[in-house]
Amino acid sequence: MIGGYLAWLNPMGPFGWFVSGVLVFVVSSFGLAAAARTKLWRLDAKQRERLTSNSSPFDPMARIYENKRLFLTDLAPHQGRTS
């Protein structure tokens, strides 16, 4: 496969090698960008799930919280997204 590619690329000279390098760079950049975006989507979904899940029940009027898992969303008033 590489021999056939080089046979096509060599007659173009240095310009062919330059164009080939630019194409490889562009294709790999798109691949890395897609992988990074997929990871961000997964992290966002994981954070949303953690924030919207139920925490352990607690009494909001208690003065001391022991052995309770409290999230900030449990203590903050429910509001819609502003952005």
NORHU-V301996 format. One line per field, one symbol per residue. ss: DSSP state (~ for helix, > for strand, _ for the rest). phi: phi as a letter, one per 40 degrees, with the letter a starting at -180 (. if undefined). psi: psi as a letter, one per 40 degrees, with the letter a starting at -180 (. if undefined). A space follows every 50 residues. Layout:
BEGIN
ss: ???
phi: ???
psi: ???
END
This chain:
BEGIN
ss: _~~~~~~~~~___~~~~~~~~~~~~~~~~~~~~~~~~~~~~~~~~~~~~~ ~~___________________~~~~________
phi: .ccccccccdccgccccccccccccccccccccccccccccccccccccc cccccccacccccbbbfbcbbdccccccbcccc
psi: dddddddddddeaddddddddddddddddddddddddddddddddddddd deihaiiiheeidhhhfihhiddddiihiihd.
END
